[in-house]
Amino acid sequence: MTSPLPRLSSRQFPLTIAFLCSLSLAAQAALPGTKALDWEGDLAERMLDGAHRFLDQKLKDALDAKSKVPADPKELARILGVMDDRLPFESPQLVNTTTHTAKVGSGAGYEILAIRWPALEGIFGEGLLLRPVGKKPVANVIAIPDADQSPESLAGLTDELKPESQFARRLAENGCRVIVPALIHRKVRSHSERRKRVQLSDREFLHRSAFLMGRTLQGLEIQKALSLVDWLTEKSSKPIGLVGWGEGGILGLRAAALDPRVDAVFVSGSFGPREDTWLEPLERNVFGLLPNFGDAELAAMTAPRGLVIEAAKGPEVVIASMGAAPGRLTTPSLENVRREFTRASHYVRQVDPQSPLKFFLSGKGGQGIPGGSQALDTFFRFLVPGKSMVKQGKPPQVLAVLPNKPERQARAFREIDQYVQRLLDKSDLARAAHFKPNLSSLEAFAKSTVTHRKRFDEEVIGRFTDDFLPLSPRSRKTHDQAKWTGHEVVLDVYPDLIAFGILLVPKNLKPGERRPVVVCQHGLEGRPRDVIEGDHRAYHDFAAKLCEKGYVVFAPQNPYLMGDKFRSLQRKANPLGKTLFSLIVAQHRQIVRWLGELPFTDPKRIAFYGLSYGGKTAMRVPALVEGYALSICSADFNEWIHKTGSTRDDRYTYPFTGEYEIFEFNLGHTFNYSDMAALIAPRPFMVERGHFDGVAPDEWVAAEYAKVRRLYARLGIPEKTEIEWFLGPHTINGQGTFRFLDKWLDWPAGK
């Protein structure tokens, strides 16, 4: 008796049928000018796997080809978002209330005070001050805890840490003035009553909108520490040191690399290679970090000042909740710490062989306890030469109710969130100030947008400068309909990176005829077949319908599918200063090149038409790939900066959703959708909008599109842009857009 056939899921069934059909058609002739495509399996997954290999190699190359010149602190400040003027202050404020005193503890020769201080407009640092009693401090130290540690634990006011790891207390016992700021913690929770299923850490939530506005949570917390450096430099002649464990170690090292006023830095439990940053929690994401700012480069930037690296157990965290970017923190291996430390030392010697090297490596890796006596004593002696630390004293006495940690966290969270939202509110002014095209003529306009397109290409999207591979097209027939045939096509882009899709060719082509082409782009988790067959509720076979009208149609596979598998491409690309669209734009440059070389297509009449995530592509790709003659954005055009960054509206906006890859660094200050449309102009541009589309309300769409209409009118070409409103949801309508294509692609010819 034969066993029953396995039952296929609703998703597997059409894919299996499509695959079997492709096998039956594969024996038929490939497209002229192409080789036979004989690959088996899921080509979309094969494409994603290749994209990962391509980026993995780029990450390896970043390690092997670090810059041989001193890294630029200004560039480090830019990518961290340490861009805003800090507020001066006379002295920190004591946190007193009518029921609680600021003096919360005392130890042998020092007292502990709850304090806060202004850092940026509306953002305060908050934590503890440990200061000597009856004598002047021998040094000033900013002791930065890990994100999940409290200032009270470092000061010895609680028993959360072993006494030897209470390095704030140990330094205070030795006469240092020590300030311990509180960081935003990693607690995971829902940030929306409407979207309770999406669970994000407070750090990730704040980082998302900050990243869009050219800031990072790391940078904002560094600003809190540097505001203390400002104050200490103004009020004291004593040396300034930074010490931190885990997240605090990372912040301390980057702050010291930025600010030469820091005399010594002590990094514990976090020093090591950064090529795996993409695996860490999302708030560790820094756009463009790796080419010049690995930990070795940052360490070298602190020379000739004192640097202590402690290879100790670091924070070990796993974030895998619903909607959050997957992330994990592990202790850097002792081997990796040593290798990165050696790289830093060699780097300094190469730049200046005569420079005194005050670098010190200590610890036992994951077996070591943070704050080891040898490392801490070396750090202390960098600040106070010729003096060693005394033995550990008794724990400090708790004198009053300790600061309310949840309330302190809530204040810090609210201040950062509101600060970023104020940046977002003013972002239209920043964009208008930097984007001022010449509107005196179409020729002058085109010339004036060249530098803006270059900035969008290189600084926002990120462009790979690799030479393209030969196209090497491979194809196989997948469809044979009454009016057209379909062919699966694969093109080479870069090593390991391919582009593929389905080309639909009308059967009524005349010898020597060159037809216009429409590239029909699917949305999130879509596939080329979705726009061709099955009457998908969003696409309604619009690619096939356009081919039936006589257009040559190409439906590419874009890489935004398979959930985290594609989202991690963004995570890998960002530290390289690249994005998911760096890959997509490269693919489309090859696609347009190939389409234009076909004997039956007109290279001057290639249009782009995309829905949803394909609409996002319709804004970015034609802005950069000038081979596209026009663009249609369906079911996506809106006030993109507000949608991406606003935390005041959880119905439409991305900070509350699972699309953690959607955020583009500093886009808020550079290019909204109307600005991207300006990079498409003076080519025709159209928006397709259903009144019931949940992407955004009509008012957002109308307001942003009004800017596009005004631009085209001022250029004297108002007829080249349109918006079609229709009573419908998130879907292709295919009425006004089809007429728009016919008009501007001149089809049927001469009509």
Secondary structure, DSSP 8 states (H G I E B T S, - for coil): ---------TTHHHHHHHHHHHHHHHTS---TTSEE----S-HHHHHHHHHHHHHHHHHHHHHHT--SS---HHHHHHHHT--S-----SS-EE---SS--SEEEEETTEEEEEEEEEEETTEEEEEEEEEESSS--SEEEEEE--TT--HHHHTTSSSSS-GGG-HHHHHHHTTEEEEEE------EEE--STTTT-EEEHHHHHHHHHHHTT--HHHHHHHHHHHHHHHHHHH--S-EEEEEETHHHHHHHHHHHH-TT--EEEEES--S--TTGGGS-GGG--TT-TTT-SHHHHHHHHTTSEEEEEE-----EEE--TTS--EEE----HHHHHHHHHHHHHHHHHH-TTS---EEEEE-GGGS-TT-HHHHHHHHHHHSTT----------EE-S----HHHHHHHHHHHHHHHHHHHHHTHHHHHHHH-----S-HHHHHHHTHHHHHHIIIIII------------EEEEEEE-SSEEEEEEEEEEETTEEEEEEEEEETT--TT--EEEEEEE--TT--GGGGTSS--TTTTTHHHHHHHTT-EEEEE--S--STHHHHHHHHHHGGGT--HHHHHHHHHHHHHHHHHHSTTEEEEEEEEEEETHHHHHHHHHHHH-TT-SEEEEES--S-HHHHHH-SS-TTT-GGGSS-TT---TTGGGT--HHHHHHHHTTS-EEEEEETT-TTS-HHHHHHHHHHHHHHHHHTT-GGGEEEEEES-SSS---SHHHHHHHHHTTSSTT-
